[in-house]
Amino acid sequence: MNPNIERLKLIFIGVFGVLVVAVAVWQIVWIFPEKRCEKVHKWWDNGERVCATPVLVSDITGRTLQDKEAEAAARAAIGRPPAPAPKN
């Protein structure tokens, strides 16, 4: 067989192998952590590759939401249980 064809075959196989490894590394290092983070209702920062816990503004200010349905929806969106009922 022509040696040029043999050489091109090896080059294409090598490039294909490098691309497969690059895609595997991309999935393991970037995609899987992002999906794991979003699965537990946290925020993924792609620039820093950090999984952060979302904080409700009412947690910082101490004020509660007056609309209980809106508060329940906000807590559900970040994966927190509903607020306990006030004791009288």
BAFI-3210 file (N, C-alpha, C; in Angstrom, 3 decimals, decimal comma, padded with zeros to 6 digits):
// residues 88
n [1|2|3|4|5|6|7|8|9|10|11|12|13|14|15|16|17|18|19|20|21|22|23|24|25|26|27|28|29|30|31|32|33|34|35|36|37|38|39|40|41|42|43|44|45|46|47|48|49|50|51|52|53|54|55|56|57|58|59|60|61|62|63|64|65|66|67|68|69|70|71|72|73|74|75|76|77|78|79|80|81|82|83|84|85|86|87|88]
n.u [000,851|000,379|002,708|002,031|-000,742|-000,943|000,351|-001,378|-003,661|-002,863|-002,485|-005,111|-006,397|-005,002|-005,700|-008,456|-008,491|-007,372|-009,353|-011,540|-010,635|-010,461|-013,178|-014,174|-012,792|-013,831|-016,539|-016,312|-014,969|-016,256|-019,061|-020,418|-020,064|-021,560|-024,166|-024,655|-024,647|-026,815|-028,819|-029,236|-030,442|-028,799|-026,661|-024,710|-021,608|-020,142|-017,806|-016,028|-016,329|-017,838|-020,015|-022,650|-024,612|-027,885|-029,295|-032,007|-033,361|-034,833|-033,625|-031,309|-032,117|-033,984|-036,626|-039,827|-041,615|-044,749|-046,714|-047,620|-047,782|-045,972|-043,649|-043,454|-043,125|-040,667|-038,985|-039,254|-038,096|-035,399|-034,921|-035,556|-037,289|-040,783|-041,623|-041,904|-045,070|-046,431|-046,421|-049,055]
n.v [-001,179|002,305|004,422|006,999|006,962|005,203|006,689|008,944|007,627|006,877|009,420|010,476|008,647|009,201|011,938|011,634|010,069|011,905|013,884|012,421|011,913|014,566|015,355|013,598|014,478|017,078|016,519|015,190|017,055|019,558|019,402|017,302|018,104|020,506|019,618|018,000|019,947|021,609|019,760|019,531|021,889|024,211|027,025|027,269|028,535|029,249|030,553|030,534|027,947|027,011|025,699|027,169|028,074|029,195|032,189|033,480|036,752|037,494|036,032|037,452|040,056|039,655|040,163|038,857|037,379|038,658|037,491|034,310|032,266|033,122|033,066|030,322|029,393|030,582|029,341|026,695|026,881|027,120|024,810|024,445|023,464|024,197|027,129|026,978|026,809|029,643|029,828|030,175]
n.w [000,000|-000,517|001,070|001,856|002,167|004,304|006,290|006,440|007,333|009,931|011,027|010,961|012,667|015,023|015,455|015,766|018,113|019,976|019,936|020,980|023,593|024,473|024,441|026,371|028,676|028,806|029,377|031,885|033,523|033,210|032,449|033,943|036,749|036,697|036,075|038,328|040,327|039,608|039,891|042,625|043,161|043,229|042,418|039,515|038,753|035,904|035,105|037,304|038,007|040,245|042,685|044,076|046,943|046,776|048,146|049,865|049,750|051,924|053,924|054,394|055,049|057,027|056,833|056,103|053,381|052,479|050,943|051,073|049,200|047,249|048,745|049,290|046,681|046,032|047,878|047,033|044,532|045,062|046,340|049,033|052,050|052,785|054,697|058,259|059,942|061,646|065,209|067,505]
ca.u [000,000|001,111|003,083|001,317|-002,067|-000,718|000,671|-002,617|-004,542|-002,396|-002,737|-006,547|-006,692|-004,451|-006,528|-009,719|-008,238|-007,196|-010,670|-012,349|-010,142|-010,838|-014,609|-014,344|-012,331|-014,820|-017,718|-016,006|-014,490|-017,144|-020,490|-020,953|-020,240|-022,648|-025,441|-024,809|-024,956|-028,173|-029,741|-029,538|-031,016|-027,817|-026,265|-023,410|-020,869|-019,312|-016,507|-015,181|-016,647|-018,191|-021,408|-022,990|-025,934|-028,665|-029,750|-033,168|-033,147|-035,450|-032,655|-030,318|-032,740|-034,807|-038,038|-040,452|-042,534|-046,131|-047,480|-047,123|-047,617|-044,727|-042,549|-043,360|-042,566|-039,252|-038,280|-039,242|-037,184|-034,013|-034,811|-035,734|-038,643|-041,638|-041,411|-042,797|-046,242|-046,214|-047,098|-049,853]
ca.v [000,000|003,564|004,877|008,238|006,581|004,624|007,812|009,705|006,818|007,004|010,807|010,601|007,872|009,964|013,128|011,143|009,685|013,120|014,513|011,614|012,193|015,944|015,365|012,902|015,391|018,166|015,997|014,860|018,207|020,713|019,145|016,504|018,901|021,466|018,906|017,603|021,153|022,036|018,729|019,795|023,244|025,240|027,834|026,925|029,653|028,649|031,209|030,073|026,537|026,886|025,391|028,067|027,932|030,417|032,778|034,349|038,095|037,542|035,496|038,490|041,230|039,272|040,400|037,730|037,718|038,710|036,554|032,982|031,475|033,564|032,563|028,885|029,208|030,949|028,282|025,504|027,126|026,911|023,495|024,473|023,083|025,338|027,749|026,425|027,628|030,408|029,295|031,193]
ca.w [000,000|-000,605|002,414|002,191|002,666|005,630|007,185|006,628|008,174|011,311|011,462|011,231|013,875|016,146|015,676|016,309|019,503|020,777|020,062|021,892|024,944|024,806|024,748|027,654|029,726|028,876|030,075|033,281|034,296|033,137|032,311|035,053|037,974|036,504|036,187|039,727|041,090|039,287|040,362|044,033|043,195|043,555|041,269|038,947|038,172|034,869|035,037|038,407|038,199|041,653|042,980|045,179|047,537|046,634|049,403|049,724|050,285|053,247|054,881|054,687|055,666|058,157|056,528|055,428|052,296|052,945|050,130|051,440|047,987|046,626|049,580|049,055|045,338|046,085|048,604|046,187|043,413|045,487|046,937|050,488|052,479|053,093|056,005|059,283|060,259|062,882|066,401|068,187]
c.u [000,895|001,459|002,390|-000,077|-001,948|-000,452|-000,582|-003,605|-004,146|-002,641|-004,211|-006,951|-006,185|-005,284|-007,873|-009,570|-008,089|-008,537|-011,585|-011,925|-010,537|-012,316|-014,866|-013,912|-013,325|-016,051|-017,442|-015,688|-015,481|-018,628|-021,065|-021,073|-021,386|-024,007|-025,696|-025,227|-026,398|-029,207|-030,134|-030,000|-030,020|-027,444|-024,880|-022,803|-019,878|-017,928|-015,542|-015,342|-016,905|-019,677|-021,782|-024,411|-026,687|-029,192|-030,956|-032,857|-033,743|-034,534|-031,653|-030,946|-033,555|-036,289|-038,595|-041,359|-043,956|-047,014|-046,906|-046,952|-046,311|-043,529|-042,352|-042,750|-041,076|-038,449|-038,199|-038,243|-035,735|-033,851|-034,906|-037,134|-039,467|-041,362|-042,359|-043,929|-045,992|-047,022|-047,828|-049,979]
c.v [001,239|004,058|006,188|007,948|006,011|005,722|008,654|008,952|006,955|008,412|010,975|009,827|008,607|011,190|012,720|010,756|010,889|013,824|013,741|011,862|013,603|016,033|014,684|013,797|016,532|017,716|015,794|016,104|019,367|020,351|018,386|017,308|019,912|020,784|018,459|018,783|021,588|021,021|018,960|021,233|024,290|025,963|027,447|028,166|029,067|029,267|030,706|028,579|026,235|026,585|026,178|027,819|029,241|030,883|033,656|035,707|038,201|036,940|036,566|039,628|040,888|039,512|039,199|038,240|037,678|037,717|035,154|032,082|031,839|033,059|031,061|028,600|029,534|029,870|027,006|025,666|026,896|025,615|023,478|024,025|024,325|025,859|027,125|027,380|028,378|029,817|030,416|030,842]
c.w [000,000|000,814|002,816|002,757|004,071|006,663|007,468|007,518|009,643|011,863|011,810|012,481|015,113|016,480|016,274|017,781|020,417|020,978|021,014|023,336|025,371|025,171|026,087|028,810|029,897|029,661|031,559|034,095|034,291|033,210|033,510|036,346|037,862|036,664|037,623|040,586|040,847|039,762|041,821|044,242|043,710|042,277|040,816|038,318|037,187|034,799|036,093|038,669|039,673|041,768|044,233|045,660|047,378|047,997|049,097|050,340|051,684|054,315|055,306|055,471|056,902|057,937|055,794|054,321|052,829|052,202|050,365|050,228|047,283|047,423|049,362|047,678|045,318|046,799|047,757|045,043|043,804|046,273|048,452|050,852|052,784|054,500|057,028|059,574|061,569|064,029|067,103|069,644]
res [m|n|p|n|i|e|r|l|k|l|i|f|i|g|v|f|g|v|l|v|v|a|v|a|v|w|q|i|v|w|i|f|p|e|k|r|c|e|k|v|h|k|w|w|d|n|g|e|r|v|c|a|t|p|v|l|v|s|d|i|t|g|r|t|l|q|d|k|e|a|e|a|a|a|r|a|a|i|g|r|p|p|a|p|a|p|k|n]
***
